[in-house]
Amino acid sequence: MQTVVGGLIIDQSTVLAARRRAGALAGLWEFPGGKVEPGETPEDALRRELHEELALEVEVGAELSAPGGAWPISEAYELRLFLARIVTGTPGPGPDHDAVRWLAADQLADVEWLPSDTQALPAVRRLIGGPSRPT
Ligand SMILES: Nc1nc2c([nH]c(=O)n2[C@H]2C[C@H](O)[C@@H](COP(=O)(O)OP(=O)(O)OP(=O)(O)O)O2)c(=O)[nH]1
């Protein structure tokens, strides 16, 4: 099973989504990242991918785990999502993405996500929407 890692980059209760520029999945939205290469930790891979794709320097934080550990993509791939805090850079279109958007909890359904990512959206919504508190 190969791991794909995606970054949850959160700013003011919004999360960054990026639209794939090319290939079979062009036009669909994802959490930017990519495949973990041999010898890398998922955290290493996420730092590398976010630098290559979005020219960001990030600090990788906690994982948003799926109920079974990782979010399934296919028989060969699984998705792991980690919080990432921008240290340097401003996300924008780049080699792999033709658009980026900051989405609030109630805007997550406004874009068409990669199928695997839709499984994670309720957890992401809870993360950025915050817990409901008694007033
Ligand atoms: N980056 C990313 N890929 C995802 C997500 N959800 C999801 O199903 N995938 C799939 C799409 C691709 O089939 C695979 C990751 O491929 P990729 O093209 O981003 O990986 P990469 O940057 O390492 O690309 P490459 O060098 O293999 O071309 O995982 C997601 O949220 N982010």
The ligand as an ORCA input file, in Angstrom:
! r2SCAN-3c Opt
* xyz 0 1
  N      -2.119     15.200     -3.390
  C      -3.270     14.587     -3.155
  N      -3.551     13.444     -3.825
  C      -4.721     12.863     -3.547
  C      -5.639     13.393     -2.616
  N      -6.728     12.576     -2.574
  C      -6.527     11.575     -3.452
  O      -7.282     10.657     -3.734
  N      -5.288     11.747     -4.044
  C      -4.766     10.853     -5.075
  C      -4.620     11.525     -6.405
  C      -3.462     10.782     -7.023
  O      -3.968      9.591     -7.620
  C      -2.608     10.402     -5.823
  C      -1.509     11.401     -5.557
  O      -0.930     11.743     -6.717
  P      -0.098     13.074     -6.917
  O      -0.077     13.280     -8.374
  O      -0.618     14.194     -6.074
  O       1.294     12.618     -6.329
  P       2.717     13.165     -6.698
  O       2.708     14.671     -6.554
  O       3.674     12.396     -5.868
  O       2.801     12.862     -8.247
  P       3.714     11.991     -9.178
  O       5.119     12.437     -8.887
  O       3.462     10.572     -8.860
  O       3.201     12.396    -10.533
  O      -3.478     10.403     -4.703
  C      -5.323     14.579     -1.941
  O      -6.093     15.119     -1.114
  N      -4.120     15.150     -2.241
*
